[in-house]
Structures are given as C-alpha cells and as structure tokens.
Amino acid sequence: MMTEDLTINVKMAEAYEKNTRISVPTYDSLFVMVQSYFRMQLGSKSASLLVIGAGGGSELAAWGPSNPGWTFTGVDPSEEMLKIARHKSAMLGLEDRVSFVQGTIDDLPESDSKFDAASCILVLHFIDDVQEKLKLLRSIKDKLKSGAPFVLVSAYGNLDDSEFQARLDVWKSFWIAGGREPSEVDDMINNNFKKLSLLPEQEIEGLLADSGFTRITRFYSTGIMAGWICHAK
C-alpha cells in the first residue's frame, strides 16, 4: 500500500507541475525572484517562513535546499496535495525543517512566536468571498513579525474588461501551445476558470493595505497572474 501511495503521489506531483507550468510559464522564475527578495530582507540569519497553500511543495523544493537556515510551516486544506508536499520534503531531506498543517491558517497551533516571512502563491483567487480574502490576509499579517516581508501571487482582473480579455487570450495560447485543443481550453475556461474569484489589481492592493501591509509593490506579471511584495506593519 505504501508503494502504491508513493506512486500516486509522484504521478499527482508530475501532473500538477506540468499543468501549472503551462498555466504560468514563468513559474520557476517566480520562485527564484521570491527567494532573492526574501534573502535580501532576511539576510543570512535563520528564519521561519509561513507558506499558505503549501500543497504540492513547490515553495519547499525551490527554497529549502539552498537556504539551510530557513524553517517552513506549510498550510493547505487538501490532504492529497499535502501528501505531494510531504513526499517532496522527504526526497529533499527537509523533514526536520518543515511542519505541515492540514486546514486553514486558523488551524495553526497557538504560539507566542511570529514568522519572519510569508507567502501566499496562487491561492487568493480560489477564495470566493471578498471578506474571506480580507480575513485570510489579516490573519497572515497577524502571524508575522513587524516589518516581515510577504509575497502574494494571484490571478487578477475584471472579467468584463477588454484589457483582461486580451490577457485571457494570451493565457489561452499558453495551453494551446502546450498541446490542448482550442475547444478543450474554451471548456476549461467556461467550466473551471469562470468559477474563480478575481479582483482588479487596485482592489487586491486595497485588501493588502486594509490588512495592515505597507510598501505594497507589484513585482511580477505573467498572463492573468500578478504578484505583490509588501511588509507587515
């Protein structure tokens, strides 16, 4: 059974990473950029990082091996995705520096210590309600030390805006170039994509400000995705 589970985890990880790299062609570069920013902010000291949406283990694989002084707390509601993250953690020998919490940020154990940095990558657009988005961002801010860096990456835009439609056409082309039929991509947009909860850039930045983050700056954009760096007050 263990061998079977491991095979399933590997196959899930491979499928997840393949599709994510089609959807976000600069996916790997994104993690390199975030790592560089965190390193600049944290220096060479040991640091604790909070990873929201850690299922899949991309952050752990990108940042863990080359930053031996960093420890990670990964939060994700999906048991299956956390299995992938645990598998990656074991393969990379990171078990002693990583802890996982299945659930939401509210399920983190109570602690007097706060995190040195946090990330929330490709999560916010799956949260339907604006107030729930705000609650998540406020909870992240409350878990951070004053001045700690935070990185948010999300799909963004106004579905009815021509600028967004043009970016969506670019995103569709990623999938077609990746081997999907145009009709299949249209079905994916109609059946899955339109269920996402997107906000325009200004509203996302407003939520970050309302949550207690400062020095909010967009540093990344690819297709329908964008990323912001900021700091906890």
C-alpha positions in Angstrom: 0.0 0.0 0.0 2.8 2.4 0.8 4.5 1.8 -2.6 1.1 2.4 -4.3 0.6 5.6 -2.4 4.0 6.8 -3.3 3.4 6.1 -7.0 0.1 8.0 -6.8 1.9 10.9 -5.1 4.6 11.0 -7.8 2.1 10.9 -10.6 0.0 13.6 -9.0 3.0 15.8 -8.5 4.1 15.4 -12.1 0.7 16.2 -13.4 0.2 19.2 -11.1 3.6 20.7 -12.0 3.2 20.1 -15.7 -0.2 21.9 -15.8 1.0 24.7 -13.5 4.0 25.4 -15.8 1.7 25.6 -18.8 -0.7 28.0 -17.0 2.2 30.1 -15.6 5.2 29.7 -18.0 7.4 31.8 -15.7 6.5 29.6 -12.6 10.1 28.6 -11.8 11.4 32.1 -12.3 8.7 33.4 -9.9 10.1 31.3 -7.1 13.7 32.4 -7.9 12.5 36.0 -7.7 10.7 35.5 -4.4 13.7 33.7 -2.9 16.0 36.5 -3.9 13.7 39.0 -2.3 13.4 37.0 0.9 17.1 36.6 1.1 17.6 40.4 0.7 15.1 41.0 3.5 16.2 38.2 5.9 19.9 38.3 5.4 21.9 35.3 6.4 20.1 34.7 9.7 17.9 31.7 10.5 14.3 32.5 9.6 10.8 30.9 9.9 8.6 31.1 6.8 4.8 30.6 6.7 3.6 29.1 3.4 -0.1 29.4 2.7 -1.2 26.9 0.1 1.8 24.6 0.6 0.3 21.6 -1.0 2.4 20.5 -4.0 5.6 21.5 -2.2 6.8 24.0 -4.8 8.0 26.5 -2.3 9.8 23.9 -0.3 11.6 22.5 -3.3 12.5 25.9 -4.5 13.7 27.5 -1.3 14.5 24.6 1.1 17.7 23.1 -0.2 19.6 26.3 -0.8 18.6 28.0 2.4 19.5 25.7 5.2 18.7 28.3 7.9 15.1 28.6 6.9 12.3 26.5 8.5 8.9 26.2 7.0 5.3 25.8 8.2 3.1 24.8 5.3 -0.7 25.2 5.4 -3.1 23.6 3.0 -6.7 22.3 3.2 -6.1 19.5 0.7 -4.8 16.2 2.2 -3.9 14.9 -1.3 -1.8 18.0 -2.1 -0.1 17.8 1.3 0.9 14.2 0.5 2.8 15.6 -2.5 4.5 18.2 -0.4 5.4 15.6 2.3 6.9 13.4 -0.4 9.0 16.2 -1.8 10.1 17.2 1.7 11.2 13.6 2.3 13.0 13.3 -1.0 14.9 16.6 -0.4 15.8 15.7 3.2 13.9 18.6 4.7 11.7 16.8 7.2 13.4 18.3 10.2 12.8 21.9 8.9 9.2 21.5 7.7 5.9 21.2 9.5 2.6 20.8 7.8 -0.9 21.8 8.9 -3.9 20.4 7.0 -6.6 23.1 7.1 -6.5 26.9 7.1 -4.4 29.5 8.8 -6.9 29.3 11.7 -5.7 25.7 12.4 -2.2 26.8 13.2 -1.2 26.0 16.7 -1.2 28.9 19.1 2.2 30.4 19.6 3.9 33.4 21.1 6.5 33.5 18.3 5.8 35.1 14.9 7.1 34.3 11.4 9.9 36.1 9.7 8.3 35.9 6.2 5.2 34.5 4.5 4.0 33.6 1.0 0.5 33.0 -0.4 1.0 31.9 -4.0 -1.9 31.0 -6.3 -4.4 30.8 -3.5 -6.4 34.0 -3.2 -8.4 33.6 -6.4 -9.9 30.3 -5.0 -11.5 32.2 -2.1 -14.9 33.3 -3.2 -15.9 35.9 -0.7 -14.0 39.3 -0.5 -14.4 39.4 3.2 -12.9 35.9 3.4 -10.0 37.1 1.3 -9.5 40.0 3.7 -9.8 37.7 6.7 -7.0 35.5 5.3 -4.7 38.4 4.6 -5.3 39.9 8.1 -4.6 36.5 9.7 -1.3 36.3 7.7 -0.3 39.8 8.8 -1.1 38.9 12.5 1.2 35.9 12.2 4.2 38.0 11.0 6.8 40.0 12.9 6.7 43.7 12.4 8.4 44.6 9.1 8.4 41.0 7.8 8.1 40.5 4.1 5.0 39.0 2.5 4.5 37.8 -1.1 1.1 37.4 -2.7 0.6 36.0 -6.1 -2.9 35.6 -7.6 -4.9 35.7 -10.8 -6.4 39.2 -11.1 -8.6 41.4 -13.3 -12.1 42.4 -14.2 -13.8 39.7 -16.3 -15.8 42.3 -18.2 -12.8 44.5 -19.1 -11.2 44.4 -22.6 -7.7 44.5 -21.0 -8.4 41.3 -19.1 -9.9 39.6 -22.1 -6.7 40.3 -24.0 -4.7 38.8 -21.2 -7.0 35.8 -21.1 -6.4 35.3 -24.8 -2.7 35.2 -24.0 -3.3 32.7 -21.3 -5.4 30.5 -23.6 -2.5 30.5 -26.0 -0.2 29.0 -23.3 -2.5 26.0 -23.1 -2.9 25.6 -26.9 0.9 25.8 -27.3 1.1 23.1 -24.5 -0.9 20.7 -26.6 -4.5 21.4 -25.7 -7.2 21.8 -28.3 -8.8 25.2 -28.5 -12.2 23.7 -27.8 -10.8 22.0 -24.7 -9.3 25.3 -23.5 -12.7 27.0 -24.0 -14.4 24.3 -22.0 -11.8 24.7 -19.2 -12.5 28.4 -19.1 -16.2 28.0 -19.1 -16.3 25.2 -16.6 -13.5 26.0 -14.3 -11.9 29.4 -14.8 -15.0 31.4 -14.5 -15.6 29.9 -11.1 -12.5 31.7 -9.8 -13.0 34.9 -7.7 -10.9 37.6 -9.4 -10.4 41.2 -8.3 -8.8 44.1 -10.1 -5.3 45.0 -9.1 -6.4 48.1 -7.2 -8.8 46.1 -5.1 -6.1 43.5 -4.2 -3.7 46.2 -3.2 -6.6 47.8 -1.2 -7.1 44.5 0.7 -3.4 44.3 1.4 -3.4 47.8 2.8 -6.6 47.2 4.9 -4.9 44.0 6.3 -2.0 46.0 7.7 0.6 45.7 5.0 2.7 48.6 3.7 5.2 49.3 0.8 2.9 47.3 -1.5 4.5 46.9 -4.9 3.7 44.7 -7.9 6.8 42.9 -8.9 5.5 40.2 -11.2 3.1 39.6 -14.0 2.5 36.7 -16.4 -0.7 36.3 -18.4 -3.6 36.5 -15.9 -1.3 36.3 -12.8 0.4 39.0 -10.8 2.5 39.2 -7.7 2.9 41.8 -5.0 5.6 42.3 -2.3 4.8 44.1 0.9 5.6 44.2 4.6 3.7 43.7 7.8 3.3 46.8 9.9 
